Amino acid sequence: MSSSEYSLDTVDQRVSYGIAMNMGANITRQGGIEIDLAAFVVGLQDGLSGAKPRVSESELRAAFETAQERVEAIAAAGAAKQAEAGNKFLADNKARSGVITTASGLQYEVLREGNGPKPAPEQSVEVHYHGTLIDGTVFDSSVQRSETVSFPVTGVIAGWVEALQLMAVGSKWKLFIPAELGYGNRAQGAIPSGSALIFEVELIGIE
């Protein structure tokens, strides 16, 4: 039966489809595992029916450990590649006129300088922001959502924590954040591990 012949009209059918689709998407996003669809279906059927496992617990554990090592190796290679690209970008960007580099490695460019107060670590702020990877891929943007965001100064990535305390209310800066001041070697949604990040941040106010 082809996928076009399946009915997805009832709640149970749609929930079943959604569970399977999310599982497939997560596996694909993680990488490192090539799913054998026939074995997958057999395992799903056995699990749903409560059948006795066809593979021993020790064999399953060993297989999962091997798969996890493979996933980690792929992730490490990807993070190294992202880090290399990010370091090259930041080295070139550092030489641009108007770009300021702090002791931590944070880079910023003042697009508009405000004349209001600067937030303290214990305060919360209201901001507008637009975040991209170094290749221009947008991963998050309050600007695109047309809605500002509020959060504690110390409740964000290290690059933001540092920048916010340097900005005066009314300022708009462009931040260039090394991976170690961002999410490091942890992938975060659409952000690959090891990524340098670019944000345009407008500090609207202090709450």
Order of alpha helices (4+ residues) and beta strands (2+ residues): alpha-alpha-alpha-beta-beta-beta-beta-alpha-beta-alpha-beta-beta
